[in-house]
């Protein structure tokens, strides 16, 4: 966690001042116009009658924002956490919680395509034009079940002029390595292309004293290719193809207290366990099950003792075809998308060195819209 503090705090002042510019001819302060599509049309942020936070792609890069969990630091009322047993996403305190049987109450959209599964919130922020966070019900404009709000991510488009960039990151304490490469520009007359690639690895910041390794270890790869074609002066078409792999070994879960089990169930204690062992501590339960209670580490010291083969392997494929046809003062837009997502994972959900409670999970999800 110390790593993230050192990365983000120096950029706070820059973000707070990003919307103000000083005119060269005098001391007058001028607000930069922020363009959003919160109502499915291009308009100024100040004209939108919706509670919206917009973060430009330049600020995302400057602040080192890599995923939704990071951007929550700069957006009021938004919270996201990647826990040991699932992903939570809340806006104004409303969300679906940890349950793969439900789609998120905070809808996530990438270039208009709905990303409803909890695991998809782990997709990295790569080469984005901007991110818009809309509070309140958004079912009419965005559809599906976005009753708490919506997070809309707009990827960067191919440019009329050639541009390229390469950036890298290396963090000493936890051996994090990241490299990002972006190339964009014209291919032939009327046709432009853009390619963005990101590779990231990290060794982990929690010491698993049972398995003798650092956790969670991450290995991530994300690739996006975009073509934009000006068919006629009134018609343009774009095709975007994405592929990503996100593999995690171990979990960022550490037991920090050993409290007696309440006689009621909750997220971490199933009804059967609550009924059988009411009032017992974690160590007492381990002894009752014939396990060695010494495998339980209850000190908050970035150590954990889970013994299971914990992992999470995720693959995402996305194809999006967008067409815009100008009809006088109006524009007819068509967005067609195919999304395929697979994940296989295993959780040592007693989070100790005892072999008691291992939970496997698997999902193969396809969506056409």
Residue, then its C-alpha position, 0 to 999 in steps of 0.5 A: x500500500x505504501x507504493x500507491x501513496x507515493x504514486x498518487x499524492x504528488x498528482x492531487x494538486x495537478x488534478x484539482x487545478x487541471x480545469x483552470x487556465x490563465x489568459x495570456x492577455x490578462x489575469x482573467x481566469x478561464x475555465x477549460x471546456x470539458x466535453x462529455x457524452x453523458x446523455x449519449x450526445x456530445x455536449x459541454x459538461x456544464x450543460x449536462x443536467x446529470x451529476x457527472x465526473x469526467x477525467x481526461x485521458x491526459x490526467x489519467x496518464x499523469x496520475x498513474x491511474x491504471x484501473x477503476x480502483x485507482x480512479x475512485x480516489x478522485x471521484x466522490x462517492x465511488x468505491x471499488x475494491x478487489x477482495x479475496x473473494x470477489x470485486x465490489x463496485x459501489x456508487x453513493x453506497x449502492x452496489x450488487x456486492x460479491x455475487x456472480x449471480x448478479x450483474x453490477x448495479x453500477x453499470x460499466x461501459x466501454x465505447x457504449x458496450x456494456x461490461x456487466x460481470x464483476x471480474x470485468x471491472x479489473x480491465x486496465x485503463x489503457x489509452x483512454x480519451x476520458x472516463x465519465x462517472x454518472x451518479x444516479x439511475x441511468x437505465x433510460x440512456x444506458x440501458x440494462x440495470x444501472x440503477x446506481x449509476x454508470x461508468x463510461x470509458x471512451x478509448x482514444x481514437x485514431x489520429x489524422x497525424x502520425x504519433x507514437x509513444x512508449x512509457x515504462x515503469x519499474x517499482x523497486x520494493x515489489x518488483x513491478x514492471x510495466x511497459x506501454x506502447x501506442x502508435x496512431x496515424x493515417x494508413x491511406x486516404x480516409x483510413x486511420x489506425x491505432x494500436x495500444x499494447x500494455x504488459x504489466x507484472x508484479x511480484x506482490x507485497x504480502x509474504x505468504x509464510x506457508x508457501x514461501x512466496x510474495x502475493x498477489x503475483x500479477x501477469x497482465x497483457x492487454x492489446x487494442x487495435x482500432x481502425x477508423x474509415x471515413x466512408x463519405x463526408x457524412x458516414x464514418x465507421x470504426x472497428x475496434x478489437x481487444x484482447x486481454x489476459x489477467x493472471x493472478x497468483x495468490x490473494x491480497x487477504x490477510x487475517x488481522x483479528x480473531x473474533x468469536x463467530x456470531x450466531x448469524x451468517x455473513x459474507x465470510x461465515x456461512x450459515x452452517x459454520x455460524x450454527x455449529x461454532x457460535x461464539x468460538x474464535x478462529x483458533x478454536x474452530x481450527x482445533x475443533x476441525x483437527x487443524x493446527x491453530x498455529x497456522x493462524x496469523x492474526x497480526x497485521x504485518x503483510x504476512x499471510x498463511x494460506x496454503x491452497x493453490x490460489x489463482x485467478x486466470x482471466x481472458x477477455x475478447x471484444x470486437x466493437x463496430x461503430x457507425x455514425x451517419x450525419x443526417x442534417x442536424x442529427x446523427x444516427x449512431x449504430x454500435x454493435x459489439x461482441x464480448x467474450x470473457x472466461x475466468x478460472x480461479x480457486x480460493x483458499x477461503x479459510x485463508x489459513x495454512x489448514x486445508x479446510x475450505x477451498x472454493x473453485x470457480x469458473x465462468x464462460x460468458x458471451x454477449x452480443x449487442 
